[in-house]
């Protein structure tokens, strides 16, 4: 069972369950105060505005008790995926390096973006080929990936960048960077490739009715 | 034990873009003000009791490290004053 952790202010939790079910996975919403069920064999930290984005997006949820369970599970090899607010929570909790902060535009942005698959050797990207261009929606005000240069170099050396924002042809350009993210980085993995965070929403690109299924590949990382 | 107020000021590290501060600066310029730069900070005032000012500062630093600041993007400083 994939546990989709609901915090106060999560709002992509039901979408995540529906999308996971669409790729044949069993998923359940777990209220954060109830702790992580022992039989969880995957964890989604869904999007939303947990704790009203007080202090910084994800700051409060990252320090809630269930995150100790999530950290333990991640250390045991249980796959963990943080999307949007879940990505902010993952970075704030130290599951992944860097931070997601205010978009360069200083605006909330809700649009479709193109992403280039940078590493197809992870559970989250093995459904794609390296260099594939996929289309996912974004919906965030604080999605600009910030990381010190030395840490970015380390991430790149270790091939831990999953996706970069690109144009429709796969070119990594400033214009194709919706939020000013360092290196156009849209998603990364932690020290273990089984832990991933990304600002774009794979679960919103997982049902044909919603105009595309490019995101299914990411969710299949739990299979 | 004495009563202290520890003031924690959290600011973006130099070089980290602050779009909200940029927008605020532009708004000031539209109002006719002249300025070279604008930086915004978060300031937290913590009332606490401690044996001495040094202990009070240590606790406030602990709070900044664990929650109030994000070391990836922020610097912070702590100033402790005795409280009446």
Interface residues (C-beta under 8 A of the other chain):
Chain A: X55 X56 X59 X63 X91 X92 X97 X98 X99 X101 X102 X103 X104 X105 X106 X144 X146 X147 X148 X180
Chain B: X16 X17 X18 X19 X20 X22 X23 X66 X67 X68 X70 X72 X73
